[in-house]
């Protein structure tokens, strides 16, 4: 990282301590704990030094509804194997429906969910309607024989029925897992077969922009591949198939919540599955409840009266994160469909129409809006969240200049592995272009050198977490001894979580993430982050997308290996000499001569997972001679044919 930092693009308002929830939390700590802090860095330091005290304070301040009181906040501090809130029992669904509880009856008619879709008309669901739906669905699942510990699988989009079914499942102490309907059959089966579900909820199809997608044959194939299924509940979302939803919700039911231990499984999420079977990552009721309470309230400043949106599908952890807006009484805004239909302004119009306060999308979406010249309509947004990849400095500037200088750019980074973020934004600190503002509270994040020492500010290292977090996985499904989990995160630095990203901290605790460490470009011993390439190359008007890999070799004419850049171009654009020269000049000027590729090639499409991750490592392995089907599950890709070109190219090298 260079010593020159981006300019400040957002500054906290002067009254932030009096108007924000983190300000209220600081007042509460002073009044109840006699704790006083000299700014956010001091608060963060306490939060990682006194894990027990910090997380107990979070649980109490946010009103965690214990059935059995825990004996402490942190019983055993080991990683892996930390024991959080020993003896405590609770239920996530009870917290998500707290606004519908008897003592909050005055909020019963307020809106809990706003749902927009390209398949059916918009809908609004009140807290009372949500609670009634969950109670009815709970009764229906009980009729189907669902018990505590059973798995309920969902092949559903981001619609209210999905949230109702999830909360009903959680209320029983059963275990939820979902895949988005755009997943291919193999991808769904690779995930659900691992957890052996007893009930499947599925739609008949959906509309994506103007395209109608019938999924009935896929559902039949999924059913046939899951021998443990006892029942399938079909939802006629497209209006073409059978509908069992009304029957499932036929009985009024009683809204009850099974008390479960802190680490009782809540849901199973999955890694992207680009190599072998996806990891089935188990998250617990308690860890998600306290972690998401902390992040939504203290970092996003969400609460009663606010509206929270993140563009996501049910196959990405951001759906689970979005649902947790309910924990703090916020209204969550759902969208199902093509975010670029009829144009890239569609989601911004949705935010304006529905009164969204915190608006979350991917970094690539923001950069596409910038390139397309999108101008959002008047809105009440106060924060734009960005994740999925590092947001380049120009993305921050675009939010400031076009969305509004009063709007905070909240770039965050975390992962499915913890269903949360490690680093992000906070209302108390200014935001600089190109930087993630801070380590989140309770997240002991560092940059490590290869020898396990902490990198000083300005030096890039491995992103590690040196102290446990409540939302770290309960385990992997089918890994009773924890061997796979230890291998995934703890082999490199025993007792320390290695996440797999390059990170560079500044003196004041801000950071820059430079891409995946397993996709490192190593030119003559100098490590180059892939995100730097993408920010420059995709800033050119002719380039729609790009991917870069470094191929090591024994060629004496290329002692630093071969750096290969693949570019997907805008329509009616070709990779001629002028564009080739423009790419080289931009990389040399904005980065360094080491960043100039040995080879630049135009490709039909850059392969990405369904959650938008570029397949850097699988492409590198294909170019090294591996078969495409051996390094990636095509059904987990946004475009299953995207690897064909690379396989054909590898055969000619």
C-alpha positions as CSV (number, residue, x, y, z in Angstrom):
1,X,0.0,0.0,0.0
2,X,1.3,3.5,-0.8
3,X,1.6,6.1,1.8
4,X,-0.8,8.4,-0.1
5,X,-4.3,7.8,1.2
6,X,-7.7,8.7,-0.4
7,X,-9.4,11.8,0.6
8,X,-12.2,11.9,3.2
9,X,-15.5,11.4,1.4
10,X,-17.8,11.3,4.4
11,X,-17.6,12.9,7.8
12,X,-19.8,12.0,10.8
13,X,-22.3,14.7,11.8
14,X,-21.4,16.9,14.7
15,X,-24.2,15.4,16.9
16,X,-23.4,11.8,16.1
17,X,-22.9,10.8,19.7
18,X,-26.4,12.2,20.6
19,X,-28.2,10.7,17.6
20,X,-26.7,7.3,16.9
21,X,-27.2,4.0,18.6
22,X,-23.5,3.5,19.2
23,X,-23.6,6.9,21.0
24,X,-26.5,5.5,23.2
25,X,-24.4,2.3,23.8
26,X,-21.5,4.4,25.0
27,X,-23.8,6.3,27.4
28,X,-25.2,3.0,28.7
29,X,-21.7,1.6,29.3
30,X,-20.8,4.8,31.2
31,X,-24.0,4.6,33.3
32,X,-24.1,0.8,34.0
33,X,-20.4,-0.2,33.8
34,X,-18.6,3.1,34.6
35,X,-16.7,2.6,31.4
36,X,-15.5,5.6,29.4
37,X,-13.7,5.6,26.1
38,X,-11.7,8.1,24.2
39,X,-13.1,7.6,20.8
40,X,-13.9,4.5,18.6
41,X,-10.3,3.0,18.6
42,X,-10.4,2.9,22.4
43,X,-13.8,1.3,22.4
44,X,-12.7,-1.3,19.9
45,X,-9.6,-2.1,21.9
46,X,-11.7,-2.8,25.0
47,X,-14.0,-5.0,22.9
48,X,-11.2,-7.4,21.9
49,X,-9.3,-7.2,25.2
50,X,-12.3,-8.0,27.4
51,X,-14.3,-10.3,25.2
52,X,-16.4,-11.6,28.1
53,X,-17.3,-8.1,29.3
54,X,-17.9,-6.7,25.8
55,X,-20.2,-9.5,24.6
56,X,-22.1,-9.7,27.9
57,X,-22.7,-5.9,27.6
58,X,-23.9,-6.3,24.0
59,X,-26.3,-9.1,25.0
60,X,-27.7,-7.1,27.9
61,X,-27.9,-3.8,26.0
62,X,-29.6,-5.4,23.0
63,X,-32.1,-7.2,25.2
64,X,-31.2,-10.8,24.5
65,X,-34.2,-12.9,25.7
66,X,-32.6,-15.7,27.7
67,X,-34.7,-18.7,28.8
68,X,-31.9,-20.0,31.0
69,X,-29.4,-17.4,32.1
70,X,-25.7,-18.0,31.1
71,X,-23.1,-18.2,33.7
72,X,-20.7,-16.0,31.8
73,X,-20.1,-14.4,28.4
74,X,-17.1,-16.5,27.4
75,X,-16.5,-19.8,29.2
76,X,-13.6,-21.2,27.1
77,X,-11.5,-18.9,25.0
78,X,-9.8,-21.5,22.7
79,X,-9.9,-21.3,18.9
80,X,-11.4,-23.4,17.6
81,X,-13.8,-24.5,20.3
82,X,-14.6,-21.3,22.2
83,X,-17.6,-21.7,24.5
84,X,-19.9,-18.7,24.5
85,X,-22.5,-17.9,27.1
86,X,-22.3,-21.4,28.8
87,X,-25.6,-22.5,30.3
88,X,-27.7,-19.9,28.4
89,X,-30.7,-20.9,26.2
90,X,-32.5,-18.7,23.7
91,X,-34.1,-18.8,20.3
92,X,-33.2,-16.6,17.3
93,X,-36.8,-16.5,16.0
94,X,-38.0,-15.0,19.3
95,X,-35.7,-12.0,18.8
96,X,-36.7,-11.6,15.1
97,X,-40.3,-11.4,16.2
98,X,-39.8,-9.3,19.3
99,X,-41.6,-6.4,17.8
100,X,-44.7,-8.5,17.5
101,X,-44.6,-9.6,21.2
102,X,-47.5,-8.8,23.5
103,X,-45.7,-5.9,25.3
104,X,-45.0,-4.4,21.9
105,X,-48.6,-4.6,20.7
106,X,-48.6,-1.0,19.7
107,X,-46.2,-1.9,16.9
108,X,-48.3,-4.8,15.6
109,X,-49.7,-2.9,12.7
110,X,-46.4,-1.3,11.6
111,X,-44.6,-2.8,8.6
112,X,-42.1,-5.5,9.1
113,X,-41.4,-6.5,5.5
114,X,-41.7,-4.7,2.2
115,X,-41.5,-7.1,-0.7
116,X,-40.9,-6.2,-4.4
117,X,-40.7,-8.8,-7.1
118,X,-40.6,-9.1,-10.9
119,X,-42.9,-12.1,-10.6
120,X,-45.8,-10.6,-8.7
121,X,-47.1,-7.3,-7.3
122,X,-45.5,-5.6,-4.3
123,X,-46.6,-6.5,-0.8
124,X,-46.3,-5.2,2.7
125,X,-46.5,-7.4,5.8
126,X,-47.1,-6.1,9.3
127,X,-45.5,-7.4,12.4
128,X,-48.8,-9.0,13.4
129,X,-49.2,-10.7,10.0
130,X,-45.6,-11.9,10.1
131,X,-46.1,-13.4,13.6
132,X,-49.4,-15.0,12.6
133,X,-47.7,-16.5,9.5
134,X,-44.8,-17.9,11.5
135,X,-47.2,-19.4,14.0
136,X,-49.3,-21.0,11.3
137,X,-46.2,-22.3,9.4
138,X,-44.8,-23.7,12.7
139,X,-48.0,-25.6,13.2
140,X,-47.9,-26.9,9.6
141,X,-44.3,-28.1,10.0
142,X,-45.2,-29.9,13.2
143,X,-48.0,-31.7,11.3
144,X,-45.4,-32.7,8.8
145,X,-43.4,-34.3,11.6
146,X,-40.6,-31.7,11.9
147,X,-38.9,-31.8,15.2
148,X,-35.9,-30.1,16.9
149,X,-32.8,-30.9,15.0
150,X,-34.5,-31.9,11.8
151,X,-33.4,-30.1,8.6
152,X,-35.8,-28.0,6.5
153,X,-34.4,-27.1,3.0
154,X,-35.7,-24.3,0.9
155,X,-35.4,-23.8,-2.9
156,X,-37.0,-20.4,-2.6
157,X,-36.3,-16.8,-3.7
158,X,-36.1,-13.7,-1.5
159,X,-39.8,-13.4,-0.7
160,X,-41.9,-13.2,2.5
161,X,-42.8,-16.9,2.5
162,X,-39.1,-17.7,2.8
163,X,-38.7,-15.6,5.9
164,X,-41.9,-17.0,7.4
165,X,-40.7,-20.6,6.8
166,X,-37.2,-19.8,8.2
167,X,-38.5,-18.3,11.4
168,X,-41.0,-21.1,11.9
169,X,-38.2,-23.7,11.4
170,X,-36.0,-21.8,13.9
171,X,-38.8,-21.5,16.4
172,X,-38.9,-25.3,16.6
173,X,-35.2,-25.7,17.0
174,X,-35.1,-27.4,13.6
175,X,-32.3,-26.4,11.2
176,X,-32.8,-24.2,8.1
177,X,-30.9,-24.3,4.8
178,X,-31.7,-22.5,1.5
179,X,-30.5,-22.4,-2.1
180,X,-31.6,-19.8,-4.6
181,X,-33.8,-21.0,-7.5
182,X,-31.2,-19.9,-10.0
183,X,-28.9,-22.7,-8.7
184,X,-28.6,-25.6,-11.0
185,X,-29.9,-29.0,-9.9
186,X,-26.5,-30.5,-9.2
187,X,-25.5,-27.5,-7.2
188,X,-28.6,-27.8,-5.0
189,X,-28.2,-31.5,-4.5
190,X,-24.5,-31.1,-3.7
191,X,-25.6,-28.9,-0.8
192,X,-28.8,-30.3,0.5
193,X,-27.7,-34.0,0.2
194,X,-25.1,-33.4,2.9
195,X,-27.6,-32.4,5.5
196,X,-30.3,-35.0,4.7
197,X,-33.4,-32.7,5.0
198,X,-36.9,-34.1,5.8
199,X,-38.9,-31.3,4.3
200,X,-38.3,-29.3,1.1
201,X,-40.0,-26.0,0.2
202,X,-39.9,-25.1,-3.4
203,X,-41.3,-22.7,-6.0
204,X,-42.6,-23.6,-9.5
205,X,-40.6,-20.8,-11.2
206,X,-39.9,-17.1,-11.4
207,X,-39.4,-14.1,-13.7
208,X,-36.0,-12.6,-14.1
209,X,-36.6,-9.3,-15.9
210,X,-38.6,-10.3,-19.0
211,X,-37.5,-14.0,-18.8
212,X,-39.8,-16.6,-17.5
213,X,-38.0,-19.5,-15.8
214,X,-39.9,-22.8,-15.0
215,X,-38.3,-24.7,-12.2
216,X,-40.8,-27.6,-11.8
217,X,-38.5,-30.2,-13.5
218,X,-35.6,-29.1,-11.4
219,X,-37.7,-29.5,-8.2
220,X,-38.6,-33.1,-9.3
221,X,-35.0,-33.9,-9.9
222,X,-34.0,-32.5,-6.5
223,X,-36.7,-34.5,-4.8
224,X,-35.5,-37.7,-6.5
225,X,-31.9,-37.1,-5.3
226,X,-32.8,-36.5,-1.7
227,X,-34.0,-39.9,-0.2
228,X,-34.5,-38.5,3.3
229,X,-37.3,-36.2,2.2
230,X,-40.7,-37.0,3.7
231,X,-42.6,-34.0,2.3
232,X,-42.3,-31.3,-0.4
233,X,-44.3,-28.0,0.1
234,X,-44.8,-26.4,-3.3
235,X,-45.4,-22.6,-3.6
236,X,-47.0,-21.4,-6.8
237,X,-44.9,-18.3,-7.2
238,X,-45.0,-18.2,-11.0
239,X,-48.6,-19.4,-11.0
240,X,-47.9,-22.5,-13.1
241,X,-47.7,-25.3,-10.5
242,X,-49.4,-26.8,-7.5
243,X,-49.6,-24.7,-4.3
244,X,-49.4,-26.2,-0.8
245,X,-48.6,-23.0,1.1
246,X,-52.2,-22.2,2.1
247,X,-52.6,-25.8,3.4
248,X,-49.4,-25.6,5.4
249,X,-50.6,-22.4,7.0
250,X,-54.2,-23.6,7.5
251,X,-54.1,-23.8,11.3
252,X,-53.8,-20.7,13.4
253,X,-51.1,-22.3,15.6
254,X,-49.5,-20.9,18.7
255,X,-46.3,-18.8,18.5
256,X,-43.9,-20.6,20.8
257,X,-40.1,-20.7,20.8
258,X,-38.1,-23.8,21.7
259,X,-35.3,-22.8,24.1
260,X,-32.0,-24.1,22.7
261,X,-28.3,-23.8,23.8
262,X,-26.3,-20.9,22.5
263,X,-24.5,-23.1,19.9
264,X,-27.6,-25.1,18.8
265,X,-27.6,-25.1,14.9
266,X,-29.8,-22.3,13.4
267,X,-28.9,-22.7,9.8
268,X,-26.4,-24.3,7.4
269,X,-24.7,-22.0,4.9
270,X,-22.4,-23.2,2.1
271,X,-19.1,-22.2,0.6
272,X,-19.1,-21.4,-3.1
273,X,-18.3,-24.9,-4.1
274,X,-15.8,-24.0,-6.8
275,X,-13.6,-27.0,-5.8
276,X,-15.3,-30.2,-4.8
277,X,-18.4,-30.3,-2.6
278,X,-19.3,-27.0,-0.9
279,X,-18.4,-26.8,2.8
280,X,-21.6,-27.1,4.8
281,X,-21.0,-24.4,7.5
282,X,-23.2,-24.6,10.6
283,X,-24.1,-21.4,12.5
284,X,-25.7,-21.3,15.9
285,X,-28.8,-19.5,17.3
286,X,-26.8,-17.5,19.9
287,X,-23.8,-16.5,17.8
288,X,-26.0,-15.1,15.0
289,X,-28.3,-13.4,17.4
290,X,-25.6,-11.4,19.3
291,X,-23.3,-10.8,16.3
292,X,-26.1,-9.5,14.1
293,X,-27.6,-7.4,16.9
294,X,-24.2,-5.8,17.3
295,X,-23.6,-5.1,13.7
296,X,-27.1,-3.9,12.6
297,X,-27.5,-1.6,15.7
298,X,-24.0,-0.3,16.4
299,X,-22.4,-0.3,12.9
300,X,-25.4,0.2,10.5
301,X,-27.2,2.3,13.2
302,X,-30.5,0.4,12.4
303,X,-33.5,0.3,14.7
304,X,-37.2,0.9,14.9
305,X,-38.4,3.1,12.1
306,X,-35.5,2.4,9.8
307,X,-35.7,0.5,6.5
308,X,-32.9,-1.9,5.6
309,X,-32.2,-3.3,2.1
310,X,-29.5,-5.5,0.7
311,X,-29.7,-6.9,-2.8
312,X,-29.2,-10.7,-2.3
313,X,-30.6,-14.1,-3.1
314,X,-31.3,-16.8,-0.6
315,X,-28.1,-18.6,-1.7
316,X,-25.8,-15.9,-0.2
317,X,-25.1,-15.1,3.4
318,X,-26.3,-11.5,2.9
319,X,-29.9,-12.9,2.8
320,X,-29.4,-14.2,6.4
321,X,-27.8,-10.8,7.3
322,X,-30.7,-8.9,5.8
323,X,-33.3,-11.0,7.7
324,X,-31.5,-10.0,10.9
325,X,-32.6,-6.4,10.4
326,X,-35.8,-7.7,12.1
327,X,-33.7,-8.3,15.3
328,X,-33.5,-4.6,15.9
329,X,-37.1,-3.8,14.9
330,X,-36.2,-2.4,11.5
331,X,-38.3,-2.9,8.4
332,X,-36.6,-5.1,5.8
333,X,-37.0,-4.5,2.1
334,X,-36.9,-7.6,-0.2
335,X,-36.3,-7.7,-3.9
336,X,-36.4,-10.7,-6.2
337,X,-35.5,-10.4,-9.9
338,X,-32.9,-8.8,-12.2
339,X,-31.3,-5.8,-10.5
340,X,-30.5,-4.3,-13.9
341,X,-34.0,-4.5,-15.3
342,X,-35.1,-2.4,-17.0
343,X,-31.8,-0.6,-16.3
344,X,-29.3,-0.1,-13.5
345,X,-31.5,2.6,-11.9
346,X,-34.1,0.0,-10.9
347,X,-32.8,-0.6,-7.4
348,X,-32.2,3.0,-6.7
349,X,-35.8,3.7,-7.7
350,X,-36.9,0.9,-5.4
351,X,-34.9,2.5,-2.5
352,X,-36.5,5.9,-3.1
353,X,-40.1,4.4,-3.5
354,X,-39.8,2.3,-0.3
355,X,-37.9,4.8,1.9
356,X,-34.8,2.8,2.4
357,X,-32.2,4.1,5.0
358,X,-29.4,1.6,4.6
359,X,-29.0,0.3,1.0
360,X,-26.6,-2.6,0.4
361,X,-25.3,-3.9,-2.9
362,X,-22.1,-5.4,-4.4
363,X,-19.0,-3.4,-5.3
364,X,-19.4,-4.4,-8.9
365,X,-22.9,-3.1,-9.0
366,X,-21.8,0.3,-7.7
367,X,-19.0,0.4,-10.3
368,X,-21.4,-0.6,-13.0
369,X,-23.8,2.2,-12.0
370,X,-20.9,4.7,-12.1
371,X,-19.8,3.5,-15.5
372,X,-23.4,3.7,-16.8
373,X,-23.9,7.2,-15.5
374,X,-26.8,6.3,-13.2
375,X,-28.3,9.2,-11.3
376,X,-30.4,8.0,-8.4
377,X,-33.8,9.8,-7.8
378,X,-34.3,11.8,-4.6
379,X,-34.1,9.5,-1.6
380,X,-33.7,9.3,2.1
381,X,-30.6,7.0,2.1
382,X,-28.0,7.7,4.8
383,X,-25.7,4.8,4.1
384,X,-24.7,2.7,1.0
385,X,-23.2,-0.7,1.9
386,X,-20.8,-2.4,-0.4
387,X,-19.5,-6.0,-0.2
388,X,-18.5,-9.0,-2.4
389,X,-15.2,-7.4,-3.5
390,X,-13.1,-4.4,-2.6
391,X,-14.7,-1.1,-3.7
392,X,-12.2,1.0,-5.7
393,X,-11.7,4.6,-4.7
394,X,-13.8,5.9,-7.6
395,X,-16.7,3.9,-6.2
396,X,-16.6,5.9,-3.0
397,X,-16.3,9.1,-4.9
398,X,-19.3,8.2,-7.1
399,X,-21.4,7.7,-4.0
400,X,-20.3,11.0,-2.6
401,X,-20.7,13.0,-5.8
402,X,-23.9,11.3,-7.3
403,X,-25.8,9.6,-4.5
404,X,-25.1,12.4,-2.0
405,X,-22.3,13.8,0.1
406,X,-24.4,13.1,3.3
407,X,-24.5,9.4,2.4
408,X,-21.9,7.2,4.2
409,X,-20.1,4.6,2.1
410,X,-20.0,1.5,4.2
411,X,-17.6,-0.9,2.6
412,X,-17.6,-4.2,4.6
413,X,-15.7,-7.5,4.3
414,X,-16.4,-10.8,6.0
415,X,-17.6,-14.1,4.8
416,X,-20.1,-16.9,4.8
417,X,-17.8,-18.7,7.2
418,X,-18.8,-16.3,10.0
419,X,-22.0,-14.9,8.4
420,X,-20.8,-11.5,9.4
421,X,-18.1,-8.9,8.7
422,X,-14.7,-8.5,10.2
423,X,-14.1,-4.9,9.0
424,X,-16.5,-2.2,7.9
425,X,-17.9,1.2,8.9
426,X,-19.2,2.9,12.0
427,X,-21.1,6.1,12.5
428,X,-18.3,7.6,14.6
429,X,-15.5,7.6,12.0
430,X,-14.9,9.4,8.7
431,X,-14.7,7.4,5.5
432,X,-11.8,7.7,3.0
433,X,-11.9,6.8,-0.6
434,X,-10.7,3.3,-1.2
435,X,-10.5,2.3,2.5
436,X,-12.6,0.2,4.8
437,X,-13.0,2.4,7.8
438,X,-12.3,0.1,10.8
439,X,-12.2,-3.2,12.5
440,X,-15.7,-4.0,13.8
441,X,-16.3,-4.2,17.5
442,X,-15.4,-7.6,19.0
443,X,-13.3,-8.5,15.9
444,X,-9.6,-8.9,16.7
445,X,-8.4,-8.6,13.1
446,X,-4.7,-8.3,12.2
447,X,-2.4,-8.5,9.2
448,X,0.1,-11.4,9.6
449,X,3.4,-12.0,7.9
450,X,4.3,-15.6,6.9
451,X,6.1,-16.1,10.2
452,X,3.0,-15.2,12.3
453,X,4.2,-11.8,13.3
454,X,1.9,-8.7,13.0
455,X,2.6,-6.6,10.0
456,X,3.1,-2.9,10.8
457,X,0.9,-0.3,9.2
458,X,1.4,0.0,5.5
459,X,2.6,-3.6,5.1
460,X,0.3,-6.1,3.4
461,X,-0.3,-9.4,5.2
462,X,-2.8,-12.3,5.7
463,X,-6.1,-11.3,7.2
464,X,-6.3,-13.2,10.5
465,X,-8.6,-13.1,13.5
466,X,-6.7,-13.7,16.7
467,X,-9.6,-13.9,19.2
468,X,-12.9,-15.9,18.9
469,X,-16.1,-14.4,17.6
470,X,-19.5,-15.7,18.7
471,X,-20.6,-16.2,15.0
472,X,-17.6,-18.4,14.1
473,X,-19.0,-21.8,12.9
474,X,-20.4,-24.3,15.3
475,X,-18.7,-26.7,12.9
476,X,-19.0,-28.2,9.5
477,X,-21.8,-30.7,8.8
478,X,-20.4,-34.2,8.7
479,X,-17.2,-33.2,10.5
480,X,-17.7,-34.6,14.0
481,X,-14.1,-34.3,15.1
482,X,-13.6,-30.8,13.6
483,X,-10.7,-31.9,11.4
484,X,-12.0,-30.2,8.2
485,X,-12.8,-27.0,10.1
486,X,-9.3,-26.9,11.6
487,X,-7.7,-27.5,8.2
488,X,-9.9,-24.8,6.6
489,X,-8.9,-22.0,9.0
490,X,-6.2,-22.9,11.5
491,X,-3.5,-24.9,9.8
492,X,-1.3,-21.9,8.9
493,X,-1.4,-20.2,12.3
494,X,-2.4,-22.6,15.1
495,X,-5.0,-21.0,17.3
496,X,-5.5,-18.1,14.9
497,X,-8.2,-17.9,12.1
498,X,-6.7,-17.3,8.6
499,X,-9.4,-16.0,6.4
500,X,-7.6,-16.0,3.0
501,X,-7.5,-12.3,2.1
502,X,-4.7,-9.9,1.8
503,X,-5.1,-6.9,4.1
504,X,-3.1,-3.7,4.8
505,X,-3.9,-1.5,7.8
506,X,-3.2,2.2,8.3
507,X,-2.0,3.9,11.4
508,X,-5.5,4.8,12.4
509,X,-7.0,1.3,12.0
510,X,-8.6,1.7,8.5
511,X,-7.6,-1.0,6.0
512,X,-7.5,-2.0,2.3
513,X,-8.2,-5.5,1.2
514,X,-6.3,-6.5,-2.0
515,X,-8.0,-9.8,-3.0
516,X,-7.7,-13.4,-2.1
517,X,-4.4,-14.6,-0.8
518,X,-4.8,-17.9,-2.6
519,X,-5.1,-16.0,-5.9
520,X,-1.9,-14.0,-5.2
521,X,0.1,-12.6,-8.2
522,X,3.7,-13.0,-7.3
523,X,6.0,-11.2,-9.7
524,X,9.6,-11.7,-8.8
525,X,8.8,-12.0,-5.1
526,X,6.5,-9.0,-5.0
527,X,2.9,-9.8,-4.1
528,X,0.3,-8.0,-6.2
529,X,-3.4,-7.9,-5.1
530,X,-5.9,-8.7,-7.8
531,X,-8.3,-6.0,-6.8
532,X,-5.8,-3.3,-7.9
533,X,-5.9,-4.7,-11.4
534,X,-9.7,-4.8,-11.6
535,X,-10.1,-1.2,-10.3
536,X,-7.9,0.1,-13.1
537,X,-8.8,-2.2,-16.0
538,X,-12.6,-2.1,-15.4
539,X,-12.4,1.7,-15.1
540,X,-11.8,1.7,-18.9
541,X,-15.0,2.4,-20.8
542,X,-14.5,-0.6,-23.2
543,X,-14.0,-3.2,-20.4
544,X,-17.1,-4.8,-18.9
545,X,-15.3,-7.3,-16.6
546,X,-11.8,-8.8,-16.1
547,X,-9.8,-11.5,-14.4
548,X,-6.1,-11.8,-13.9
549,X,-3.9,-14.9,-13.0
550,X,-0.2,-15.4,-12.5
551,X,1.2,-18.7,-13.9
552,X,4.5,-19.8,-12.4
553,X,6.8,-21.7,-14.8
554,X,10.3,-22.9,-15.7
555,X,10.6,-20.8,-18.8
556,X,14.0,-19.0,-18.6
557,X,12.6,-16.3,-20.9
558,X,10.0,-15.6,-18.2
559,X,11.7,-15.9,-14.9
560,X,8.8,-14.1,-13.1
561,X,6.2,-16.4,-14.6
562,X,3.4,-15.2,-16.9
563,X,0.9,-12.7,-15.9
564,X,-2.3,-13.2,-18.0
565,X,-5.2,-10.7,-18.1
566,X,-8.5,-11.7,-19.5
567,X,-11.0,-9.0,-20.4
568,X,-14.7,-9.2,-21.2
569,X,-15.5,-6.3,-23.4
570,X,-18.5,-4.1,-24.0
571,X,-20.7,-5.0,-27.1
572,X,-19.2,-3.8,-30.4
573,X,-15.8,-3.4,-28.8
574,X,-12.7,-5.4,-29.9
575,X,-9.3,-5.9,-28.3
576,X,-7.4,-4.0,-30.9
577,X,-3.9,-2.5,-30.6
578,X,-5.3,0.8,-29.3
579,X,-7.2,-0.9,-26.4
580,X,-4.3,-3.1,-25.7
581,X,-2.0,-0.1,-25.4
582,X,-4.6,1.8,-23.3
583,X,-4.7,-1.2,-20.8
584,X,-1.0,-1.4,-20.5
585,X,-0.6,2.4,-20.1
586,X,-3.3,2.5,-17.4
587,X,-1.7,-0.3,-15.4
588,X,1.8,1.1,-15.7
589,X,0.6,4.6,-14.8
590,X,-1.8,3.8,-12.0
591,X,0.0,0.8,-10.5
592,X,3.5,-0.1,-11.6
593,X,5.5,-1.7,-14.4
594,X,5.2,-5.0,-12.5
595,X,1.4,-4.9,-13.1
596,X,1.7,-4.9,-16.9
597,X,0.5,-8.3,-18.1
598,X,2.6,-10.5,-20.4
599,X,-0.6,-11.5,-22.2
600,X,-4.0,-9.8,-22.6
601,X,-6.8,-11.8,-24.1
602,X,-10.5,-11.1,-24.8
603,X,-13.0,-13.6,-23.4
604,X,-16.7,-14.1,-23.9
605,X,-17.4,-13.8,-20.1
606,X,-15.5,-13.8,-16.8
607,X,-16.6,-16.9,-14.8
608,X,-18.3,-16.0,-11.5
609,X,-20.1,-17.9,-8.8
610,X,-23.8,-17.2,-8.3
611,X,-22.8,-14.8,-5.5
612,X,-20.6,-12.9,-7.9
613,X,-17.1,-14.1,-6.9
614,X,-14.5,-14.4,-9.7
615,X,-13.0,-17.8,-10.2
616,X,-9.4,-16.8,-10.1
617,X,-8.0,-20.0,-8.6
618,X,-10.1,-22.4,-10.8
619,X,-9.0,-20.6,-13.9
620,X,-5.4,-20.7,-12.9
621,X,-5.7,-24.5,-12.4
622,X,-7.4,-24.9,-15.7
623,X,-4.6,-23.1,-17.4
624,X,-2.2,-25.4,-15.6
625,X,-3.9,-28.4,-17.2
626,X,-6.7,-29.4,-14.9
627,X,-10.1,-30.2,-16.3
628,X,-12.8,-27.6,-15.8
629,X,-15.2,-30.0,-14.1
630,X,-12.4,-31.1,-11.7
631,X,-11.9,-27.6,-10.3
632,X,-15.4,-26.1,-10.3
633,X,-19.0,-27.2,-10.1
634,X,-20.6,-25.6,-13.1
635,X,-24.0,-25.5,-11.5
636,X,-22.6,-23.1,-8.9
637,X,-21.7,-20.6,-11.6
638,X,-23.7,-17.7,-12.8
639,X,-22.9,-18.9,-16.4
640,X,-22.2,-22.6,-16.5
641,X,-20.6,-22.3,-19.9
642,X,-18.1,-19.5,-18.8
643,X,-15.3,-22.0,-18.3
644,X,-15.5,-23.5,-21.7
645,X,-13.4,-20.8,-23.4
646,X,-10.6,-21.2,-20.8
647,X,-10.5,-25.0,-21.2
648,X,-10.3,-24.6,-24.9
649,X,-7.6,-22.0,-24.6
650,X,-5.6,-24.2,-22.1
651,X,-5.6,-27.0,-24.7
652,X,-3.8,-24.7,-27.2
653,X,-1.2,-23.3,-24.8
